[in-house]
Amino acid sequence: MELTVATPPGRQLQGVGVSPGIARGRIVRMGAPLPAPSAQRSALTSSEELATARSAMASVAEDLRARADLVEEPARGVLRAQALMAADPSLSDDVARRVNAGRTAARAVWEACSSFRETLAQSRLGDRVADLDDVRDRIVAACRGVTPPQVPDPGHPFVLAARALSPADTAGLRADQVRAIVTAEGSATSHTAILARSLGIPAVVGCADVLDLADGTPVMVHGTLGIVEVDVESFDEAPLATVTPAARVSGSRARTVDGVDVAVMANIGQPSESGSAAAAGAEGVGLLRTEFLYLRADSPPSIAEQTAALTQVMSAFPDGLVVVRLLDAGGEKPLPFLTSGHEPNPALGVRGLRALRQHENVLDQQLDAVVAAAARTSARVAVMAPMVTDADDASWFVSKVRARPGWPADIEIGVMIETPAAALTAEAVLAVCDFASIGTNDLAQYVMAADRSLAALSGLQNPWHPAVLELVARAAAAGERLAKPVGVCGEAAADPLLALVFAGMGVGSLSMSWSAMDDVRSMLAQHSMASCVAAASAALRSGDAAAARAAAKSALAGA
């Protein structure tokens, strides 16, 4: 059987993959942002300039609120937060002070937002700087009476290239027109990335060279790998089908040609995503990130708030498994009530279970909320701890949970394998818990000693590297020996070819963004488990990431 997964063969640009999927189309670039306003003293009175500034701020706030009313979560919440930025009284006061010092309305807004920007960049909400920049640009444009750069409409489907893309612009994109997004700036935690994933649009950020491409350049975007393949051969205007249309098995159970089941599940970061995941045929939730409850809070949410959110997700999967990952914060995601946020090397700092061990009250409240939500639904529920270092960590966590008063025996207890130590000692780790899930994003980061959020090192953040694959295989083999389930919940599972390799290693479940599930199910339906094993063996014998991918594809094509 011919393998039809695209493998990047030619000239490539590297960025950070933030929304999975593979798409091709011709580049259309977004217009450049407006330049900074002149610092020359205003020729108008302070009252006239202040009236202009306040009118512009009010109109932008109203426009963002109106846009929010037209979209669903998570876009709605993002746009409403931006509207609050535009209407912030402290921002208005700072603008007034600068206008009274002789600045024009546009310049006063620019400087005031720049001051707020510095404060925001140094806080736990530093990844929201881009949202503030967008608000600033919209207000400045309104002060000048001009329209800010808009998403282009060339009259045909295209790949959107931009320096950065605002949440308001991203929220309004149509997946049938914008096949993929590539930006020169941005991070995996930006709202642009979050919204792209919710829309099911493949996206790559931090790809600085994309702005050098001319409009009309044919490209193929690999949203999982973070690769943009340029001047693709045999380009046509048809959407890319990762597998042949006849082989698609949307919404059905994932099964190889020879009848081996592999659970295909959804990664969910907001309760609002659960409906889309269920509609797309997810067999359950392999990773429910609970950080959404905490990252905008100055204190832990109440048990009632947590219970309501968890119940919403669990209710969408009445007969499925929902794996709740407990709070993975600290380190580069500091919370004022959890960690100091002043660590010299946050990626290697107090995060995940390390932070929860220091704040058991936060852990206890999460566990109580899980029990309460599980009692309200018929979903099968499990919990797992993030950033587990070794068997000692795993044993402490399992003992802690099982000792919790009223803990139901049918809620399984597992751990994330995302440190090399946990992977190398996977058998000892699994011996003390019920299951494990491999987080390939962090595992690759720690194996390759490359910050996953740093675009300059994005080429090293590759789950195809044989060193990463070897640790996944080791953990999966430990699970098979102990008859303990081992899954993959990192976004590497969304790569259809890599999903086959994981299955061949003995991984029993694959969890990913819901928009990628159809392609993975379809690929599994085209190959036998023996072929998957051959692909895994070939990849593991390779010397680097590119060779591993090529070897896996070759093994499958020859099967």
C-alpha positions as CSV (number, residue, x, y, z in Angstrom):
1,M,0.0,0.0,0.0
2,E,1.4,3.4,-0.9
3,L,2.1,5.7,2.0
4,T,0.7,9.2,1.4
5,V,1.9,11.2,4.4
6,A,3.9,14.2,3.2
7,T,7.6,14.1,4.3
8,P,9.4,17.5,4.0
9,P,12.0,16.9,1.3
10,G,13.1,20.3,0.0
11,R,13.9,23.8,1.2
12,Q,12.5,24.3,4.7
13,L,11.9,27.1,7.1
14,Q,11.9,26.2,10.8
15,G,9.6,27.6,13.4
16,V,7.6,26.3,16.4
17,G,4.6,24.1,15.6
18,V,1.6,25.3,17.7
19,S,-1.4,23.9,15.9
20,P,-1.3,20.4,14.3
21,G,-2.1,19.4,10.8
22,I,-0.6,19.6,7.4
23,A,-1.8,22.0,4.8
24,R,-0.6,23.6,1.5
25,G,-1.4,26.7,-0.3
26,R,0.1,29.9,-1.7
27,I,1.5,32.6,0.7
28,V,-0.5,35.8,1.2
29,R,1.2,38.3,3.5
30,M,-0.6,40.5,5.9
31,G,0.3,44.2,5.7
32,A,3.0,45.6,7.9
33,P,2.0,47.2,11.2
34,L,1.6,51.0,11.4
35,P,4.8,52.8,12.3
36,A,5.2,54.5,15.7
37,P,3.6,57.9,15.9
38,S,5.9,60.9,15.8
39,A,7.1,62.4,19.1
40,Q,6.6,65.9,17.8
41,R,4.7,68.2,20.0
42,S,1.0,68.5,19.2
43,A,-0.3,71.6,17.3
44,L,-3.8,71.1,18.9
45,T,-4.9,71.8,22.4
46,S,-4.7,69.2,25.1
47,S,-8.5,69.1,25.3
48,E,-8.8,68.3,21.6
49,E,-6.1,65.6,21.7
50,L,-7.5,64.1,24.9
51,A,-11.0,63.9,23.3
52,T,-9.5,62.1,20.3
53,A,-7.7,59.6,22.5
54,R,-10.7,58.8,24.7
55,S,-13.0,58.5,21.7
56,A,-10.5,56.1,20.1
57,M,-10.2,54.0,23.2
58,A,-13.9,53.8,23.6
59,S,-14.5,52.8,20.0
60,V,-11.8,50.1,20.1
61,A,-13.2,48.7,23.3
62,E,-16.7,48.6,21.8
63,D,-15.4,47.0,18.6
64,L,-13.7,44.2,20.5
65,R,-16.8,43.6,22.6
66,A,-18.9,43.3,19.5
67,R,-16.4,40.9,17.9
68,A,-16.5,38.8,21.1
69,D,-20.2,38.5,20.9
70,L,-19.9,36.9,17.4
71,V,-17.5,34.0,18.4
72,E,-17.4,31.1,20.9
73,E,-15.0,30.4,23.6
74,P,-12.0,30.6,24.0
75,A,-12.0,33.4,21.4
76,R,-14.8,35.2,23.3
77,G,-12.9,35.4,26.5
78,V,-9.7,36.6,24.8
79,L,-11.5,39.4,23.0
80,R,-13.4,40.5,26.1
81,A,-10.1,40.7,28.0
82,Q,-8.7,42.9,25.2
83,A,-11.7,45.1,25.4
84,L,-11.0,45.6,29.1
85,M,-7.4,46.6,28.3
86,A,-8.7,49.3,25.9
87,A,-11.1,50.6,28.5
88,D,-8.6,50.4,31.4
89,P,-9.0,53.6,33.6
90,S,-5.3,53.5,34.6
91,L,-4.4,53.5,30.9
92,S,-6.7,56.4,30.2
93,D,-5.2,58.3,33.1
94,D,-1.7,57.7,31.8
95,V,-2.7,58.9,28.3
96,A,-4.2,62.0,29.8
97,R,-1.0,62.8,31.6
98,R,1.0,62.5,28.5
99,V,-1.4,64.5,26.4
100,N,-1.3,67.3,29.0
101,A,2.5,67.2,28.6
102,G,2.2,68.0,24.9
103,R,1.9,64.7,23.2
104,T,-0.5,64.0,20.4
105,A,-3.3,61.5,21.1
106,A,-1.6,58.8,19.0
107,R,1.8,59.3,20.6
108,A,0.3,59.4,24.1
109,V,-1.4,56.1,23.6
110,W,1.7,54.6,22.2
111,E,3.9,55.7,25.1
112,A,1.3,54.7,27.7
113,C,0.9,51.3,26.3
114,S,4.6,50.9,26.1
115,S,4.9,51.6,29.8
116,F,2.1,49.0,30.5
117,R,3.9,46.6,28.2
118,E,7.1,46.6,30.3
119,T,5.1,45.9,33.4
120,L,3.2,43.1,31.7
121,A,6.3,41.6,30.2
122,Q,7.8,41.2,33.7
123,S,4.7,39.6,35.2
124,R,3.3,36.0,35.0
125,L,1.2,37.3,32.1
126,G,4.1,38.1,29.9
127,D,2.8,36.0,27.0
128,R,-0.1,38.5,26.8
129,V,2.1,41.3,25.6
130,A,1.1,40.6,22.0
131,D,-2.6,41.2,23.0
132,L,-1.7,44.6,24.4
133,D,0.3,45.5,21.3
134,D,-2.8,44.8,19.2
135,V,-4.9,47.0,21.4
136,R,-2.3,49.7,21.1
137,D,-2.2,49.5,17.4
138,R,-6.0,49.6,17.1
139,I,-6.3,52.7,19.3
140,V,-3.4,54.5,17.5
141,A,-5.1,53.8,14.1
142,A,-8.4,55.1,15.5
143,C,-6.6,58.3,16.7
144,R,-5.2,58.8,13.2
145,G,-8.5,57.9,11.5
146,V,-7.0,55.1,9.5
147,T,-7.7,51.3,9.3
148,P,-5.1,49.0,10.9
149,P,-3.7,46.2,8.7
150,Q,-6.4,43.6,8.0
151,V,-6.4,39.9,7.1
152,P,-6.2,39.9,3.3
153,D,-9.0,38.5,1.1
154,P,-7.4,37.4,-2.1
155,G,-10.6,35.6,-3.3
156,H,-9.1,32.1,-2.9
157,P,-7.8,29.8,-0.1
158,F,-4.3,30.7,1.0
159,V,-1.6,30.4,3.7
160,L,-1.5,33.5,5.8
161,A,1.9,34.9,6.6
162,A,2.4,37.8,9.1
163,R,4.9,39.2,11.5
164,A,2.3,38.6,14.3
165,L,-1.4,37.9,14.2
166,S,-3.7,39.5,16.8
167,P,-6.4,37.5,18.7
168,A,-9.1,39.6,17.0
169,D,-7.9,38.8,13.6
170,T,-7.3,35.1,14.4
171,A,-10.8,34.7,15.9
172,G,-12.4,35.8,12.6
173,L,-10.5,33.5,10.4
174,R,-12.4,30.9,8.3
175,A,-10.7,27.5,8.1
176,D,-12.1,27.0,4.6
177,Q,-10.2,30.1,3.4
178,V,-7.1,30.2,5.6
179,R,-5.4,26.8,5.2
180,A,-2.6,27.6,7.6
181,I,-1.0,30.4,9.6
182,V,2.7,31.2,9.7
183,T,4.0,34.1,11.8
184,A,7.5,35.4,12.3
185,E,6.9,36.1,16.0
186,G,4.8,34.4,18.7
187,S,5.0,31.5,21.1
188,A,3.2,28.2,21.8
189,T,1.3,29.9,24.7
190,S,0.1,33.0,22.8
191,H,-3.6,33.5,22.2
192,T,-2.9,33.3,18.5
193,A,-1.7,29.7,19.0
194,I,-4.6,28.8,21.3
195,L,-7.2,30.2,18.9
196,A,-5.6,28.5,15.9
197,R,-5.8,25.2,17.7
198,S,-9.5,25.8,18.6
199,L,-10.2,26.6,14.9
200,G,-8.4,23.5,13.7
201,I,-6.0,25.6,11.5
202,P,-2.4,24.3,11.2
203,A,-0.1,27.0,12.5
204,V,3.7,27.7,12.9
205,V,5.0,30.6,14.9
206,G,8.5,32.0,15.4
207,C,9.4,31.4,11.8
208,A,11.4,34.6,11.1
209,D,12.2,33.9,7.5
210,V,8.5,33.6,6.4
211,L,8.4,37.4,5.8
212,D,11.0,36.9,3.0
213,L,8.6,34.9,0.9
214,A,6.8,36.6,-1.8
215,D,3.0,36.5,-2.2
216,G,2.0,33.5,-4.2
217,T,4.9,31.3,-3.1
218,P,3.6,27.7,-2.8
219,V,4.3,26.2,0.6
220,M,3.4,23.2,2.7
221,V,2.9,23.9,6.4
222,H,3.6,21.1,9.0
223,G,1.8,22.4,12.1
224,T,3.1,19.6,14.4
225,L,6.8,19.7,13.3
226,G,7.0,23.5,12.9
227,I,8.3,23.2,9.4
228,V,7.3,25.3,6.3
229,E,8.4,23.6,3.1
230,V,8.9,26.2,0.4
231,D,8.3,25.9,-3.4
232,V,6.7,22.4,-3.1
233,E,6.7,20.3,-6.2
234,S,3.6,19.1,-7.9
235,F,1.7,21.9,-6.3
236,D,-2.0,22.2,-6.9
237,E,-4.9,24.1,-5.5
238,A,-6.6,21.1,-3.9
239,P,-6.5,20.8,-0.1
240,L,-3.9,18.4,1.1
241,A,-5.3,15.0,2.1
242,T,-2.9,13.3,4.5
243,V,-4.4,10.0,3.4
244,T,-6.6,9.1,0.5
245,P,-10.3,10.3,0.9
246,A,-11.5,6.7,0.6
247,A,-9.5,5.7,3.6
248,R,-10.9,8.3,5.9
249,V,-12.7,6.9,9.0
250,S,-13.9,10.1,10.7
251,G,-15.5,9.5,14.1
252,S,-14.9,5.7,14.1
253,R,-12.7,3.8,16.5
254,A,-9.0,3.7,15.5
255,R,-8.0,0.3,14.4
256,T,-5.1,-1.1,12.3
257,V,-5.7,-3.2,9.2
258,D,-5.2,-6.4,11.2
259,G,-7.7,-5.4,13.9
260,V,-5.5,-3.9,16.7
261,D,-7.2,-1.0,18.5
262,V,-5.3,2.1,19.4
263,A,-7.3,4.7,21.4
264,V,-7.3,8.1,19.8
265,M,-8.2,10.8,22.3
266,A,-8.3,14.5,22.7
267,N,-6.1,17.0,24.4
268,I,-8.3,19.7,25.9
269,G,-7.2,23.1,27.4
270,Q,-10.6,24.7,27.9
271,P,-14.0,23.1,28.8
272,S,-15.4,24.8,25.6
273,E,-13.3,22.5,23.5
274,S,-14.9,19.3,24.8
275,G,-17.9,19.5,22.5
276,S,-15.8,19.8,19.4
277,A,-13.6,17.0,20.5
278,A,-16.6,14.7,21.2
279,A,-18.1,15.6,17.8
280,A,-14.9,14.8,16.1
281,G,-15.1,11.2,17.5
282,A,-12.6,11.4,20.4
283,E,-12.8,8.2,22.4
284,G,-12.2,10.3,25.5
285,V,-9.8,13.0,26.9
286,G,-6.2,11.8,27.2
287,L,-5.1,15.1,28.6
288,L,-7.3,17.6,30.4
289,R,-5.1,20.6,31.2
290,T,-6.4,22.3,34.4
291,E,-4.2,25.4,34.1
292,F,-7.1,27.4,32.6
293,L,-8.6,27.6,36.0
294,Y,-5.6,29.2,37.6
295,L,-3.5,31.3,35.2
296,R,-5.6,34.4,35.5
297,A,-6.2,34.0,39.2
298,D,-4.5,35.7,42.2
299,S,-5.7,32.9,44.4
300,P,-6.8,29.3,43.8
301,P,-10.3,28.9,42.4
302,S,-12.9,27.4,44.7
303,I,-13.7,23.7,44.7
304,A,-17.1,24.6,43.3
305,E,-15.6,26.5,40.4
306,Q,-13.3,23.6,39.6
307,T,-16.0,21.1,39.9
308,A,-18.3,23.0,37.5
309,A,-15.5,23.2,34.8
310,L,-14.5,19.5,35.2
311,T,-18.2,18.4,35.1
312,Q,-18.6,20.2,31.8
313,V,-15.8,18.2,30.2
314,M,-16.7,14.9,31.7
315,S,-20.4,15.3,30.6
316,A,-19.3,15.5,27.0
317,F,-17.8,11.9,27.3
318,P,-20.5,9.9,29.2
319,D,-18.9,6.6,28.2
320,G,-15.4,7.7,27.7
321,L,-12.2,8.1,29.7
322,V,-11.3,11.6,30.9
323,V,-7.7,11.9,32.3
324,V,-7.3,15.0,34.4
325,R,-3.8,16.3,34.6
326,L,-3.4,18.2,37.9
327,L,-2.0,21.7,37.9
328,D,1.2,22.0,35.9
329,A,2.3,25.5,37.0
330,G,5.4,27.0,38.4
331,G,8.8,27.4,36.7
332,E,8.1,29.4,33.5
333,K,4.4,29.5,34.4
334,P,4.6,31.1,37.9
335,L,1.5,31.7,40.0
336,P,1.5,34.1,42.9
337,F,0.1,31.6,45.4
338,L,2.3,28.7,44.2
339,T,5.8,29.8,43.4
340,S,8.0,32.9,43.5
341,G,8.5,33.3,39.8
342,H,12.1,34.4,40.2
343,E,14.0,31.2,39.4
344,P,17.2,31.6,37.4
345,N,16.4,28.6,35.2
346,P,12.6,28.2,35.4
347,A,12.3,25.3,32.9
348,L,14.2,23.2,35.3
349,G,12.6,24.7,38.4
350,V,9.8,24.2,40.9
351,R,6.9,23.2,38.6
352,G,4.2,20.5,38.3
353,L,4.3,18.0,41.1
354,R,7.3,19.7,42.7
355,A,5.2,22.8,43.3
356,L,2.2,20.8,44.4
357,R,4.3,18.9,47.0
358,Q,5.1,22.3,48.5
359,H,1.4,23.4,48.5
360,E,-0.6,20.3,49.3
361,N,-3.7,22.4,50.0
362,V,-3.9,23.3,46.3
363,L,-3.5,19.6,45.4
364,D,-6.1,18.6,47.9
365,Q,-8.7,21.0,46.5
366,Q,-8.1,19.7,43.0
367,L,-8.6,16.1,44.1
368,D,-11.8,17.0,45.9
369,A,-13.1,18.7,42.7
370,V,-12.2,15.7,40.6
371,V,-14.2,13.4,42.9
372,A,-17.2,15.7,43.0
373,A,-17.3,16.1,39.2
374,A,-16.8,12.4,38.6
375,A,-19.8,11.7,40.9
376,R,-22.0,13.9,38.7
377,T,-21.2,12.1,35.4
378,S,-20.9,8.6,34.0
379,A,-17.4,9.2,32.5
380,R,-14.5,7.0,33.5
381,V,-12.1,9.4,35.3
382,A,-8.4,9.2,36.0
383,V,-5.9,11.7,37.4
384,M,-2.2,12.1,36.7
385,A,0.6,14.2,38.1
386,P,2.8,16.4,35.9
387,M,6.6,16.7,36.1
388,V,7.2,13.4,37.9
389,T,11.0,12.9,38.3
390,D,11.2,9.3,39.4
391,A,9.6,6.4,41.3
392,D,9.9,8.3,44.6
393,D,7.8,11.1,43.2
394,A,5.3,8.6,41.8
395,S,5.0,6.7,45.0
396,W,4.4,9.9,47.1
397,F,1.7,11.1,44.7
398,V,-0.1,7.7,44.5
399,S,0.0,7.3,48.3
400,K,-1.2,10.9,48.8
401,V,-4.2,10.4,46.5
402,R,-5.2,7.0,47.8
403,A,-5.1,8.3,51.4
404,R,-7.5,11.1,50.5
405,P,-10.8,10.6,52.5
406,G,-13.5,9.4,50.2
407,W,-11.2,8.7,47.2
408,P,-13.1,6.3,44.9
409,A,-11.3,3.1,44.0
410,D,-12.4,3.3,40.4
411,I,-10.5,6.6,39.7
412,E,-7.1,5.5,38.4
413,I,-3.9,7.3,39.4
414,G,-1.2,7.9,36.9
415,V,1.8,10.1,36.1
416,M,3.3,12.0,33.3
417,I,6.6,10.8,31.9
418,E,8.3,13.9,30.6
419,T,11.7,13.9,32.3
420,P,14.5,11.6,31.1
421,A,14.8,10.2,34.7
422,A,11.2,9.0,34.6
423,A,11.6,7.5,31.2
424,L,14.8,5.7,32.1
425,T,13.3,4.3,35.2
426,A,9.8,3.8,33.7
427,E,9.4,0.2,35.1
428,A,10.0,1.4,38.7
429,V,7.6,4.4,38.1
430,L,4.9,2.2,36.6
431,A,5.2,-0.3,39.4
432,V,3.7,2.1,41.9
433,C,0.9,3.6,39.7
434,D,-1.9,2.6,37.4
435,F,-0.8,4.1,34.1
436,A,1.5,6.6,32.5
437,S,1.2,9.2,29.7
438,I,4.3,10.5,27.9
439,G,4.5,14.2,27.3
440,T,6.7,14.4,24.3
441,N,6.9,18.2,24.2
442,D,8.7,18.4,27.6
443,L,10.5,15.1,27.1
444,A,12.1,16.4,23.9
445,Q,12.9,19.7,25.6
446,Y,14.8,18.0,28.4
447,V,16.4,15.3,26.3
448,M,17.8,17.8,23.8
449,A,18.5,20.5,26.4
450,A,16.6,23.0,24.2
451,D,14.0,25.4,25.6
452,R,10.7,24.5,23.8
453,S,9.6,28.1,23.7
454,L,12.8,29.5,22.1
455,A,12.4,29.8,18.3
456,A,16.1,29.8,17.8
457,L,16.3,26.2,19.1
458,S,13.1,25.0,17.5
459,G,15.0,22.6,15.2
460,L,16.1,20.7,18.3
461,Q,12.6,20.4,19.6
462,N,11.9,17.4,17.4
463,P,10.1,14.3,18.7
464,W,11.6,12.3,15.8
465,H,15.1,12.4,17.3
466,P,16.2,8.8,18.0
467,A,17.1,9.9,21.6
468,V,13.5,10.9,22.2
469,L,12.1,7.9,20.4
470,E,14.4,5.6,22.5
471,L,12.9,6.9,25.7
472,V,9.3,6.6,24.5
473,A,10.1,3.0,23.4
474,R,11.6,2.2,26.8
475,A,8.6,3.5,28.7
476,A,6.2,1.7,26.4
477,A,8.1,-1.6,26.8
478,A,8.0,-1.2,30.6
479,G,4.2,-0.8,30.4
480,E,3.9,-4.0,28.4
481,R,6.0,-6.0,30.8
482,L,3.9,-4.8,33.8
483,A,0.6,-4.8,31.9
484,K,0.2,-1.1,32.7
485,P,-1.3,1.3,30.0
486,V,1.2,3.8,28.5
487,G,0.0,6.5,26.2
488,V,1.4,9.6,24.5
489,C,-0.3,12.9,25.1
490,G,2.2,15.3,23.6
491,E,1.3,16.9,20.3
492,A,3.8,14.5,18.5
493,A,0.9,12.1,18.6
494,A,-0.8,14.4,16.0
495,D,1.8,13.5,13.4
496,P,0.1,10.6,11.5
497,L,3.4,9.0,10.6
498,L,4.8,9.3,14.1
499,A,1.6,8.0,15.5
500,L,2.2,4.7,13.6
501,V,5.7,4.6,15.1
502,F,4.4,5.1,18.6
503,A,1.8,2.3,18.0
504,G,4.6,0.0,16.8
505,M,6.5,0.7,20.1
506,G,3.5,-0.5,22.1
507,V,1.9,2.8,23.0
508,G,-1.8,2.0,23.5
509,S,-3.4,5.5,23.3
510,L,-2.6,8.6,21.4
511,S,-4.0,12.0,22.6
512,M,-3.9,15.1,20.5
513,S,-5.7,18.2,19.4
514,W,-9.2,17.1,18.2
515,S,-8.6,18.5,14.7
516,A,-5.8,16.1,14.1
517,M,-7.6,12.9,15.1
518,D,-9.2,12.1,11.7
519,D,-5.8,11.9,9.9
520,V,-4.3,9.7,12.6
521,R,-7.3,7.3,12.6
522,S,-7.1,7.1,8.9
523,M,-3.4,6.3,8.8
524,L,-3.8,3.6,11.4
525,A,-6.6,2.1,9.2
526,Q,-4.2,1.7,6.3
527,H,-1.4,-0.3,8.1
528,S,-1.0,-3.4,10.0
529,M,0.6,-3.5,13.5
530,A,3.5,-5.5,12.0
531,S,4.1,-2.6,9.7
532,C,4.0,-0.2,12.6
533,V,6.5,-2.3,14.5
534,A,8.8,-2.3,11.4
535,A,8.5,1.5,11.1
536,A,9.4,1.9,14.8
537,S,12.4,-0.3,14.5
538,A,13.7,1.5,11.5
539,A,13.3,4.9,13.2
540,L,15.1,3.8,16.3
541,R,18.1,2.6,14.3
542,S,18.5,6.0,12.7
543,G,21.1,8.7,13.5
544,D,19.0,11.8,13.5
545,A,15.5,13.1,13.3
546,A,15.3,13.5,9.5
547,A,16.8,10.0,9.0
548,A,14.3,8.5,11.5
549,R,11.3,10.0,9.7
550,A,12.6,8.9,6.3
551,A,13.4,5.4,7.6
552,A,9.9,5.0,9.1
553,K,8.3,6.1,5.8
554,S,10.4,3.8,3.8
555,A,9.6,0.8,6.1
556,L,5.9,1.4,5.8
557,A,6.0,1.9,2.0
558,G,7.8,-1.5,1.7
559,A,5.5,-3.3,4.0
